[in-house]
Protein backbone atom coordinates (compact mmCIF):
# COMPACT_ATOMS: atom_id res chain seq x y z
CA UNK A 1 0.00 0.00 0.00
CA UNK A 2 2.62 2.53 1.05
CA UNK A 3 4.47 3.83 -1.98
CA UNK A 4 1.60 3.23 -4.39
CA UNK A 5 -1.24 5.61 -3.47
CA UNK A 6 -0.37 9.10 -2.25
CA UNK A 7 -2.34 10.54 0.71
CA UNK A 8 -5.69 12.13 -0.06
CA UNK A 9 -6.04 13.08 -3.69
CA UNK A 10 -8.49 13.06 -6.56
CA UNK A 11 -8.47 11.35 -9.91
CA UNK A 12 -10.07 12.74 -13.04
CA UNK A 13 -11.91 10.04 -14.96
CA UNK A 14 -14.82 10.15 -17.39
CA UNK A 15 -15.15 13.91 -16.95
CA UNK A 16 -15.40 13.68 -13.15
CA UNK A 17 -13.00 14.42 -10.31
CA UNK A 18 -13.33 11.60 -7.81
CA UNK A 19 -11.69 11.19 -4.40
CA UNK A 20 -8.88 8.67 -4.21
CA UNK A 21 -7.30 7.61 -0.95
CA UNK A 22 -6.74 4.54 1.17
CA UNK A 23 -9.49 3.55 3.60
CA UNK A 24 -9.86 0.38 5.59
CA UNK A 25 -12.73 -0.49 3.25
CA UNK A 26 -10.36 -0.20 0.27
CA UNK A 27 -7.97 -2.68 1.87
CA UNK A 28 -10.75 -5.17 2.57
CA UNK A 29 -12.20 -4.68 -0.91
CA UNK A 30 -8.75 -5.34 -2.43
CA UNK A 31 -8.48 -8.64 -0.52
CA UNK A 32 -12.01 -9.63 -1.62
CA UNK A 33 -11.26 -8.82 -5.27
CA UNK A 34 -7.81 -10.39 -5.53
CA UNK A 35 -7.57 -12.91 -2.70
CA UNK A 36 -4.27 -11.22 -1.84
CA UNK A 37 -3.27 -9.01 1.05
CA UNK A 38 -2.45 -5.45 0.00
CA UNK A 39 1.12 -6.06 1.23
CA UNK A 40 1.55 -8.14 -1.96
CA UNK A 41 0.39 -5.40 -4.34
CA UNK A 42 3.88 -4.61 -5.62
CA UNK A 43 4.43 -8.29 -6.42
CA UNK A 44 1.27 -8.17 -8.55
CA UNK A 45 2.71 -5.58 -10.95
CA UNK A 46 0.72 -2.80 -12.53
CA UNK A 47 -2.49 -4.84 -12.50
CA UNK A 48 -2.38 -5.03 -8.70
CA UNK A 49 -1.78 -1.29 -8.48
CA UNK A 50 -4.74 -0.60 -10.75
CA UNK A 51 -7.03 -2.86 -8.73
CA UNK A 52 -5.90 -1.05 -5.58
CA UNK A 53 -6.58 2.28 -7.28
CA UNK A 54 -10.14 1.21 -8.16
CA UNK A 55 -10.67 -0.02 -4.59
CA UNK A 56 -9.44 3.31 -3.20
CA UNK A 57 -11.68 5.37 -5.49
CA UNK A 58 -14.71 3.18 -4.83
CA UNK A 59 -14.22 3.24 -1.04
CA UNK A 60 -13.44 6.98 -0.93
CA UNK A 61 -16.63 7.65 -2.89
CA UNK A 62 -18.64 5.51 -0.45
CA UNK A 63 -17.09 7.40 2.47
CA UNK A 64 -17.91 10.79 0.93
CA UNK A 65 -21.36 9.82 -0.34
CA UNK A 66 -20.42 10.30 -4.00
CA UNK A 67 -22.14 8.01 -6.51
CA UNK A 68 -19.67 5.65 -8.18
CA UNK A 69 -21.12 2.77 -10.13
CA UNK A 70 -18.20 1.97 -12.43
CA UNK A 71 -17.21 -1.67 -12.35
CA UNK A 72 -13.51 -2.43 -12.36
CA UNK A 73 -13.18 -3.14 -16.08
CA UNK A 74 -15.09 0.02 -17.06
CA UNK A 75 -12.86 2.00 -14.70
CA UNK A 76 -9.75 0.53 -16.36
CA UNK A 77 -11.14 1.17 -19.84
CA UNK A 78 -11.57 4.84 -19.00
CA UNK A 79 -8.13 5.34 -17.41
CA UNK A 80 -5.21 6.91 -19.21
CA UNK A 81 -1.65 7.43 -18.01
CA UNK A 82 -2.44 11.08 -17.39
CA UNK A 83 -5.45 10.16 -15.24
CA UNK A 84 -3.42 8.00 -12.88
CA UNK A 85 -0.27 10.13 -12.76
CA UNK A 86 -1.66 12.30 -9.95
CA UNK A 87 -2.94 9.41 -7.86
CA UNK A 88 -0.01 7.00 -8.06
CA UNK A 89 3.43 7.57 -6.62
CA UNK A 90 6.10 8.47 -9.20
CA UNK A 91 7.66 4.98 -9.15
CA UNK A 92 4.29 3.36 -9.90
CA UNK A 93 3.58 5.88 -12.66
CA UNK A 94 7.00 5.11 -14.20
CA UNK A 95 6.19 1.38 -14.13
CA UNK A 96 2.92 2.14 -15.96
CA UNK A 97 4.83 3.92 -18.73
CA UNK A 98 7.04 0.85 -19.21
CA UNK A 99 4.11 -1.56 -19.69
HELIX and SHEET records of a PDB file:
HELIX    1   1 UNK A   24  UNK A   34  1                                  11    
HELIX    2   2 UNK A   38  UNK A   44  5                                   7    
HELIX    3   3 UNK A   45  UNK A   64  1                                  20    
HELIX    4   4 UNK A   72  UNK A   77  1                                   6    
HELIX    5   5 UNK A   81  UNK A   85  1                                   5    
HELIX    6   6 UNK A   90  UNK A   98  1                                   9    
SHEET    1   A 2 UNK A   9  UNK A  13  0                                        
SHEET    2   A 2 UNK A  16  UNK A  20 -1                                        
END                                                                             
